[in-house]
């Protein structure tokens, strides 16, 4: 009986140990695929609570780990870079740890350190300021030590490339306005002093036509002159309809955007001057109806981010809309007033598509209005150019879509002499004003734009660059052909010039 009892006890201990502990294995590498040593692993229960024991919790010289987590369960596992790297962690969510689990290869992102000192408008350092960083998609990046210290200093890890730094001094006195800074980081960066402007409270109370409060109304504040939107954290109305934000002095357009299910119209108040604490009073949101549908390209492809705009048929005035972009399946739904309108669908970015405007749409109740976006070329090359260095003829091409109001349109030049100066002449004048008019101007081809080409100086074919050619939103341009041609200053070309062929691009809606 003793033998049986000991055997039973040993088996029980073995089974308990096996049930209570799990092992996670894998390899950690950097963005170049190189193994990273001394990466520290932490584990926290995915459901919250508890404090697991984590042992053998760092990677070896080959970047490998075999970490024991007791007890087994479902965990969020954090990989913290070593001190030699920017402290940008990687978190694996909801990892089921039972027995041995191979997590494969964990890649630490290419991150850098961002430092600075936050000061208020009195030039005093501000402690306790909250810092957030958004990636290019607007998602919150994981940051540690994301508040300023007693001296107003911060030191955080940020992904390389394009990011947005949000600085929120909420609750701190003297009152300062939040600030947002656009970043494009190639390495460790010191911002130095980051000064916040004096802040003023801008508030309003949002109600329905029957006087009841409207909660969760999002307000957006934008400069009346530039239309640039301000960073205004905490900008949703509460249960009583009250909403307040902190902004610097200025003149603003304020948009009140209710949630879709309330079926209330968007309201915009324009040219509101803020030089002190400002209350806009009661803002009434009238009831509306649903305008919905699906927008697709000429070939049936559907895209997210197609912008839906509404204009009064009688005056052409734009009607403000909330959340007016299509989803990934091309669908949209917005709340609108009743009446007769023009509905316009505009594709995002540089898709080779034009806009569509459907005129005189009568809306008296919930309405379905679909859209189809036409195919559009960025431009067609016409004729021949003249050669320069190396006997090469520079090339020309359109960049993006020649839509009215498209600030992203451009003209690319390549296959030219490296490091040379290039000039672009075009007609008609699609710009709001002539940017550069110089000694190389041609009387019948104005305005003239100038850029410095990249590439090794003097090397045949190494020169390339892109002219920014933002197209103004001028209805009279619709249907006209933009004719553009570039010449490169080149001592080996005729009359010291090497010419591209022409680029012809039809201007579309």
C-alpha positions as CSV (number, residue, x, y, z in Angstrom):
1,X,0.0,0.0,0.0
2,X,2.9,2.4,0.7
3,X,4.3,1.8,-2.8
4,X,0.9,2.5,-4.3
5,X,0.4,5.6,-2.2
6,X,3.9,7.0,-3.2
7,X,3.2,6.2,-6.9
8,X,-0.2,8.0,-6.7
9,X,1.4,11.0,-5.0
10,X,4.2,11.3,-7.6
11,X,1.7,11.0,-10.4
12,X,-0.4,13.7,-8.8
13,X,2.6,16.1,-8.5
14,X,3.6,15.4,-12.1
15,X,0.1,16.1,-13.4
16,X,-0.3,19.3,-11.3
17,X,3.0,20.6,-12.5
18,X,2.1,19.9,-16.1
19,X,-1.3,21.6,-15.7
20,X,0.1,24.6,-13.9
21,X,2.9,25.7,-16.2
22,X,3.3,26.3,-19.9
23,X,6.3,27.1,-22.1
24,X,6.5,29.6,-25.0
25,X,9.3,29.4,-27.5
26,X,10.5,31.3,-30.5
27,X,13.0,33.8,-31.9
28,X,13.1,37.6,-31.8
29,X,14.7,39.5,-34.7
30,X,15.0,43.2,-35.6
31,X,13.5,44.8,-38.7
32,X,16.6,43.6,-40.7
33,X,16.0,40.0,-39.6
34,X,18.9,39.9,-37.2
35,X,18.5,38.1,-33.9
36,X,18.1,40.3,-30.9
37,X,19.5,39.3,-27.5
38,X,18.3,40.4,-24.0
39,X,14.7,40.9,-25.1
40,X,12.6,40.7,-21.9
41,X,9.3,38.8,-21.9
42,X,6.3,39.7,-19.7
43,X,2.9,38.0,-19.5
44,X,-0.4,39.3,-18.2
45,X,-3.7,37.4,-18.2
46,X,-5.8,38.5,-21.2
47,X,-8.9,38.7,-19.1
48,X,-7.1,40.9,-16.4
49,X,-6.2,40.1,-12.9
50,X,-3.7,37.6,-11.6
51,X,0.1,37.8,-11.5
52,X,1.7,34.8,-13.3
53,X,5.3,33.7,-12.6
54,X,7.5,34.2,-15.7
55,X,10.9,32.5,-15.6
56,X,13.8,32.3,-18.1
57,X,12.3,35.5,-19.5
58,X,14.9,36.8,-21.9
59,X,16.3,35.9,-25.3
60,X,19.8,34.5,-25.7
61,X,22.5,35.6,-28.1
62,X,20.7,33.9,-31.0
63,X,17.4,35.8,-30.2
64,X,15.8,32.5,-28.9
65,X,13.6,32.1,-25.9
66,X,12.0,29.3,-24.0
67,X,10.0,31.0,-21.3
68,X,8.0,29.3,-18.6
69,X,4.7,30.9,-17.6
70,X,2.9,29.6,-14.4
71,X,0.1,28.9,-14.3
72,X,-0.9,28.1,-17.9
73,X,-3.8,30.1,-19.3
74,X,-4.5,32.8,-21.9
75,X,-2.0,35.6,-21.8
76,X,-1.0,38.9,-23.5
77,X,2.7,38.4,-24.0
78,X,4.9,41.5,-24.3
79,X,8.4,41.6,-25.8
80,X,10.4,44.5,-24.5
81,X,13.5,45.5,-26.5
82,X,16.9,45.6,-24.8
83,X,18.4,48.9,-23.6
84,X,20.4,49.3,-26.8
85,X,17.2,49.7,-28.8
86,X,14.3,52.2,-28.6
87,X,11.8,50.8,-26.0
88,X,9.0,50.0,-28.5
89,X,7.4,46.8,-27.3
90,X,5.6,44.1,-29.3
91,X,2.5,42.6,-27.7
92,X,0.9,39.3,-28.7
93,X,-2.7,39.2,-27.6
94,X,-4.7,36.2,-26.3
95,X,-2.0,33.6,-26.5
96,X,-3.2,30.2,-25.2
97,X,-0.3,28.8,-23.1
98,X,-0.8,25.1,-22.4
99,X,2.2,22.8,-22.7
100,X,4.8,24.1,-25.1
101,X,3.7,26.7,-27.6
102,X,6.0,27.9,-30.5
103,X,5.3,31.5,-31.2
104,X,7.6,31.5,-34.3
105,X,9.6,34.6,-35.2
106,X,8.8,37.9,-33.5
107,X,9.9,41.0,-35.4
108,X,10.7,44.1,-33.4
109,X,9.7,47.1,-35.5
110,X,12.2,49.8,-36.6
111,X,11.7,52.4,-33.9
112,X,13.6,55.5,-32.7
113,X,13.5,57.7,-29.6
114,X,11.7,61.0,-29.6
115,X,12.6,63.6,-26.9
116,X,11.5,67.1,-26.0
117,X,10.3,69.5,-23.4
118,X,6.7,70.7,-23.2
119,X,6.3,74.3,-22.1
120,X,3.2,76.5,-21.7
121,X,2.6,79.9,-23.2
122,X,4.3,81.4,-20.1
123,X,7.5,79.4,-21.1
124,X,7.1,77.3,-18.0
125,X,7.8,73.5,-18.2
126,X,4.6,71.5,-17.8
127,X,4.6,68.2,-15.9
128,X,2.0,65.5,-16.3
129,X,1.2,66.1,-20.0
130,X,-0.2,63.0,-21.7
131,X,1.5,62.0,-25.0
132,X,0.0,59.8,-27.6
133,X,1.5,58.7,-31.0
134,X,-0.7,57.6,-34.0
135,X,0.6,55.6,-36.9
136,X,-0.3,56.6,-40.5
137,X,-3.6,54.8,-40.3
138,X,-4.6,56.7,-37.1
139,X,-4.0,53.7,-34.8
140,X,-2.6,54.3,-31.4
141,X,1.0,53.1,-31.1
142,X,2.1,51.5,-27.8
143,X,4.1,54.0,-25.8
144,X,5.7,53.8,-22.3
145,X,6.7,56.7,-20.1
146,X,4.1,58.7,-22.1
147,X,3.7,61.7,-19.7
148,X,6.1,64.5,-19.1
149,X,8.2,64.5,-16.0
150,X,8.5,67.4,-13.4
151,X,10.7,69.3,-15.8
152,X,8.3,68.9,-18.7
153,X,10.6,66.4,-20.4
154,X,9.6,63.3,-22.4
155,X,11.5,60.4,-23.9
156,X,9.3,57.9,-25.9
157,X,9.8,55.3,-28.6
158,X,8.2,56.0,-31.9
159,X,8.1,54.0,-35.2
160,X,10.3,55.4,-38.0
161,X,8.5,57.2,-40.8
162,X,5.3,59.2,-40.7
163,X,3.6,59.5,-37.3
164,X,1.4,62.0,-35.4
165,X,2.3,63.2,-31.9
166,X,-0.6,64.3,-29.8
167,X,0.0,66.4,-26.7
168,X,-2.9,66.7,-24.3
169,X,-2.5,69.0,-21.2
170,X,-6.1,68.3,-20.0
171,X,-6.7,69.3,-16.4
172,X,-3.5,71.2,-16.0
173,X,-3.3,74.9,-15.2
174,X,-2.7,77.5,-16.5
175,X,-5.0,76.3,-19.3
176,X,-3.1,75.4,-22.4
177,X,-4.5,74.2,-25.8
178,X,-3.7,70.6,-26.9
179,X,-1.3,70.3,-29.8
180,X,-0.8,67.9,-32.6
181,X,2.6,67.5,-34.5
182,X,3.1,65.7,-37.7
183,X,6.4,63.7,-37.7
184,X,8.5,62.0,-40.4
185,X,11.3,60.3,-38.4
186,X,14.4,58.8,-39.9
187,X,16.4,58.4,-36.7
188,X,16.5,59.5,-33.0
189,X,15.0,63.0,-32.9
190,X,15.1,65.8,-30.3
191,X,12.2,68.2,-30.7
192,X,13.6,70.7,-28.2
193,X,11.0,73.0,-26.6
194,X,7.4,72.2,-27.7
195,X,5.3,75.3,-26.7
196,X,1.6,75.1,-26.1
197,X,-0.6,78.1,-26.8
198,X,-2.9,79.6,-24.2
199,X,-6.2,77.7,-24.2
200,X,-9.8,78.9,-24.0
201,X,-12.8,76.7,-23.3
202,X,-15.2,76.4,-26.2
203,X,-18.6,74.8,-25.2
204,X,-22.1,74.2,-26.4
205,X,-25.2,72.3,-25.4
206,X,-26.7,70.0,-28.1
207,X,-30.4,69.3,-28.3
208,X,-33.0,67.9,-30.6
209,X,-35.8,70.0,-32.0
210,X,-38.1,68.9,-29.1
211,X,-35.5,70.2,-26.6
212,X,-34.1,66.8,-25.4
213,X,-30.4,66.4,-24.9
214,X,-28.3,64.6,-27.5
215,X,-25.4,62.6,-26.1
216,X,-22.2,61.4,-27.9
217,X,-22.3,64.2,-30.5
218,X,-18.7,64.6,-31.8
219,X,-17.6,68.2,-32.5
220,X,-14.8,69.1,-34.9
221,X,-13.2,72.5,-34.7
222,X,-11.4,73.8,-37.8
223,X,-9.8,77.0,-38.8
224,X,-12.2,79.1,-40.8
225,X,-9.5,80.3,-43.1
226,X,-7.4,77.2,-43.7
227,X,-10.0,74.5,-42.9
228,X,-7.3,72.7,-40.9
229,X,-8.9,70.6,-38.2
230,X,-7.7,71.1,-34.6
231,X,-6.8,68.3,-32.1
232,X,-9.6,68.5,-29.5
233,X,-9.5,65.5,-27.2
234,X,-12.7,64.8,-25.1
235,X,-14.9,66.4,-27.8
236,X,-18.1,64.3,-27.4
237,X,-21.3,65.6,-25.7
238,X,-22.3,64.0,-22.4
239,X,-25.8,62.8,-21.3
240,X,-26.9,66.4,-20.8
241,X,-25.8,67.4,-24.3
242,X,-22.9,69.5,-22.9
243,X,-19.6,69.4,-24.8
244,X,-16.5,71.5,-24.2
245,X,-13.0,71.5,-25.6
246,X,-10.0,73.7,-25.2
247,X,-8.7,75.7,-28.2
248,X,-6.2,78.5,-28.8
249,X,-7.5,82.0,-29.8
250,X,-8.8,82.1,-33.4
251,X,-11.7,82.0,-35.8
252,X,-13.3,78.6,-36.3
253,X,-15.9,76.5,-38.0
254,X,-17.5,74.1,-35.5
255,X,-19.1,70.9,-36.8
256,X,-21.6,69.0,-34.7
257,X,-21.8,65.3,-35.8
258,X,-24.4,63.0,-34.1
259,X,-24.2,59.2,-34.2
260,X,-25.9,57.7,-37.1
261,X,-28.6,55.9,-35.2
262,X,-30.0,59.1,-33.8
263,X,-31.0,60.1,-37.4
264,X,-30.2,63.7,-36.8
265,X,-28.6,66.1,-39.3
266,X,-25.1,67.4,-39.0
267,X,-24.9,71.2,-38.2
268,X,-21.9,73.5,-38.8
269,X,-21.5,76.9,-37.2
270,X,-19.0,79.1,-39.1
271,X,-16.7,82.0,-38.3
272,X,-16.9,81.7,-34.5
273,X,-14.4,84.0,-32.9
274,X,-12.7,82.7,-29.8
275,X,-10.6,85.1,-27.7
276,X,-11.8,84.1,-24.2
277,X,-14.1,81.4,-22.7
278,X,-16.8,81.0,-25.3
279,X,-20.2,79.3,-25.0
280,X,-22.1,78.7,-28.3
281,X,-25.3,78.2,-26.4
282,X,-27.9,75.6,-27.5
283,X,-27.2,74.0,-30.8
284,X,-30.3,72.2,-32.3
285,X,-29.9,69.2,-34.6
286,X,-33.0,68.7,-36.8
287,X,-34.2,65.2,-37.7
288,X,-33.2,63.8,-41.1
289,X,-33.7,60.9,-43.4
290,X,-31.2,58.2,-44.6
291,X,-29.4,58.5,-47.9
292,X,-27.6,55.2,-48.7
293,X,-26.2,53.1,-51.5
294,X,-23.2,51.5,-53.0
295,X,-20.5,53.2,-55.1
296,X,-18.3,51.1,-57.5
297,X,-15.8,51.7,-60.2
298,X,-16.7,51.3,-63.9
299,X,-15.4,47.7,-63.7
300,X,-17.4,46.8,-60.6
301,X,-14.5,47.1,-58.1
302,X,-15.6,48.7,-54.8
303,X,-13.3,50.9,-52.7
304,X,-13.3,52.3,-49.1
305,X,-13.0,56.0,-48.7
306,X,-15.1,57.3,-51.6
307,X,-16.3,60.7,-50.4
308,X,-20.0,61.4,-50.6
309,X,-21.0,65.1,-51.0
310,X,-24.4,66.7,-51.1
311,X,-25.3,70.1,-52.7
312,X,-28.5,72.0,-52.8
313,X,-29.8,71.9,-56.4
314,X,-31.2,75.5,-56.1
315,X,-28.0,77.2,-55.0
316,X,-25.1,74.8,-55.2
317,X,-24.4,75.2,-51.5
318,X,-22.8,72.2,-49.8
319,X,-24.8,70.4,-47.2
320,X,-22.7,69.2,-44.2
321,X,-22.6,65.4,-43.7
322,X,-21.1,63.2,-41.1
323,X,-19.1,60.0,-41.7
324,X,-19.7,60.4,-45.4
325,X,-17.1,57.9,-46.8
326,X,-17.8,54.5,-48.2
327,X,-16.9,51.3,-46.3
328,X,-14.6,48.6,-47.8
329,X,-17.6,47.0,-49.6
330,X,-18.4,50.4,-51.3
331,X,-21.5,51.0,-49.2
332,X,-22.4,54.3,-47.5
333,X,-25.2,55.8,-45.4
334,X,-25.6,59.3,-44.2
335,X,-28.3,61.4,-42.6
336,X,-29.6,64.3,-44.9
337,X,-32.4,66.8,-45.0
338,X,-35.3,66.5,-47.5
339,X,-35.3,68.4,-50.8
340,X,-33.7,68.3,-54.2
341,X,-29.9,67.8,-54.3
342,X,-26.9,67.0,-56.4
343,X,-25.1,64.0,-55.1
344,X,-21.3,63.7,-55.8
345,X,-19.1,60.7,-55.4
346,X,-15.3,61.4,-55.3
347,X,-12.7,58.5,-55.2
348,X,-9.9,58.6,-52.7
349,X,-6.2,59.2,-53.3
350,X,-4.7,58.6,-56.7
351,X,-7.0,55.9,-58.0
352,X,-7.4,56.2,-61.8
353,X,-11.0,57.1,-61.4
354,X,-13.1,60.2,-61.9
355,X,-15.9,61.5,-59.8
356,X,-19.6,61.2,-60.6
357,X,-22.2,63.7,-59.9
358,X,-25.9,62.8,-60.0
359,X,-28.0,65.9,-60.4
360,X,-31.5,66.8,-59.1
361,X,-32.0,63.9,-56.8
362,X,-35.3,64.3,-55.0
363,X,-35.2,63.1,-51.3
364,X,-38.4,63.0,-49.4
365,X,-37.9,59.9,-47.3
366,X,-35.2,57.3,-46.9
367,X,-33.5,57.1,-50.3
368,X,-31.1,54.8,-52.2
369,X,-28.6,56.4,-54.6
370,X,-25.9,54.2,-56.1
371,X,-22.9,55.5,-58.0
372,X,-20.4,54.5,-60.7
373,X,-17.0,56.1,-61.0
374,X,-15.6,56.4,-64.6
375,X,-12.1,55.4,-65.7
376,X,-9.6,58.2,-66.0
377,X,-6.1,58.4,-67.4
378,X,-3.3,60.3,-65.6
379,X,-2.2,61.5,-69.1
380,X,-1.0,60.4,-72.5
381,X,2.4,61.0,-74.0
382,X,2.2,62.8,-77.4
383,X,4.9,63.5,-79.9
384,X,8.7,63.1,-79.5
385,X,11.3,65.0,-77.4
386,X,14.9,66.0,-78.1
387,X,17.9,64.3,-76.6
388,X,20.4,65.5,-74.1
389,X,23.4,64.0,-72.3
390,X,24.1,60.4,-73.5
391,X,21.7,60.9,-76.4
392,X,18.8,60.2,-74.1
393,X,15.4,61.8,-74.4
394,X,13.8,62.7,-71.0
395,X,10.5,61.1,-70.3
396,X,7.3,62.6,-69.0
397,X,4.3,61.0,-67.2
398,X,1.3,62.1,-65.2
399,X,1.1,61.3,-61.5
400,X,-2.3,60.7,-59.9
401,X,-5.6,61.7,-61.5
402,X,-6.3,65.1,-63.2
403,X,-9.5,65.8,-61.3
404,X,-10.7,69.3,-60.6
405,X,-9.7,70.2,-57.0
406,X,-7.1,67.4,-56.8
407,X,-4.1,68.8,-54.9
408,X,-2.1,65.6,-55.5
409,X,-1.7,65.8,-59.2
410,X,1.8,66.1,-60.6
411,X,4.1,65.5,-63.6
412,X,7.1,63.2,-63.3
413,X,10.2,63.6,-65.4
414,X,12.9,60.9,-65.7
415,X,15.7,59.6,-67.9
416,X,17.3,63.1,-67.8
417,X,20.8,64.5,-66.9
418,X,21.4,63.9,-63.2
419,X,21.2,66.9,-60.9
420,X,20.0,69.2,-63.7
421,X,17.4,72.0,-63.4
422,X,14.1,71.2,-65.1
423,X,11.2,73.5,-66.1
424,X,7.6,72.6,-66.8
425,X,5.4,74.7,-69.1
426,X,1.7,73.9,-69.5
427,X,-1.6,75.3,-70.7
428,X,-4.3,76.0,-69.6
429,X,-3.2,77.5,-66.3
430,X,-4.7,74.9,-63.8
431,X,-3.0,76.6,-60.8
432,X,-4.5,79.3,-58.7
433,X,-1.4,81.4,-59.5
434,X,1.8,81.2,-61.4
435,X,4.4,79.7,-59.1
436,X,7.6,80.4,-61.0
437,X,8.2,82.5,-64.1
438,X,11.8,82.8,-65.1
439,X,14.3,83.7,-67.9
440,X,13.5,80.4,-69.7
441,X,9.8,81.2,-70.0
442,X,8.0,80.9,-73.3
443,X,5.5,83.6,-74.0
444,X,2.9,81.1,-75.2
445,X,3.5,78.5,-72.5
446,X,3.0,80.0,-69.1
447,X,3.2,79.5,-66.2
448,X,6.5,77.8,-65.7
449,X,7.5,75.5,-62.8
450,X,11.1,74.7,-61.8
451,X,12.6,71.8,-59.9
452,X,16.1,70.4,-59.3
453,X,16.3,66.8,-60.5
454,X,17.8,64.1,-58.4
455,X,20.5,61.6,-59.4
456,X,24.3,61.8,-59.7
457,X,25.2,65.2,-61.2
458,X,26.0,65.0,-64.9
459,X,25.2,61.3,-65.3
460,X,23.1,60.4,-68.4
461,X,19.6,59.1,-67.5
462,X,20.1,59.5,-63.7
463,X,18.0,62.7,-63.4
464,X,14.4,62.4,-62.2
465,X,11.8,64.4,-60.2
466,X,8.2,65.3,-59.9
467,X,6.5,68.7,-60.4
468,X,3.6,69.4,-58.1
469,X,0.7,70.5,-60.2
470,X,-2.3,70.9,-57.9
471,X,-5.5,71.5,-60.0
472,X,-7.8,74.2,-58.8
473,X,-11.5,73.4,-58.5
474,X,-12.7,75.5,-61.4
475,X,-15.8,74.3,-63.3
476,X,-14.6,76.1,-66.5
477,X,-11.7,73.7,-66.7
478,X,-13.9,70.6,-66.9
479,X,-13.2,68.7,-70.1
480,X,-10.3,70.7,-71.3
481,X,-6.9,69.1,-72.1
482,X,-4.0,69.9,-70.0
483,X,-0.9,70.1,-72.2
484,X,2.4,70.0,-70.4
485,X,6.0,69.7,-71.6
486,X,9.3,69.8,-69.7
487,X,12.8,70.9,-70.7
488,X,15.9,70.0,-68.8
489,X,18.9,72.4,-68.8
490,X,21.5,70.2,-70.5
491,X,24.8,71.4,-72.2
492,X,24.6,68.4,-74.5
493,X,21.1,69.3,-75.8
494,X,20.1,71.6,-78.6
495,X,20.3,75.2,-77.3
496,X,21.3,73.7,-73.9
497,X,18.0,72.0,-73.6
498,X,16.7,68.5,-73.7
499,X,12.9,68.3,-74.2
500,X,10.4,65.7,-73.2
501,X,7.4,64.8,-75.4
502,X,4.1,66.4,-74.5
503,X,1.8,65.1,-71.8
504,X,-1.9,65.5,-72.6
505,X,-4.4,64.9,-69.7
506,X,-8.2,65.5,-69.9
507,X,-9.4,67.4,-66.8
508,X,-12.3,65.6,-65.2
509,X,-14.8,66.1,-62.4
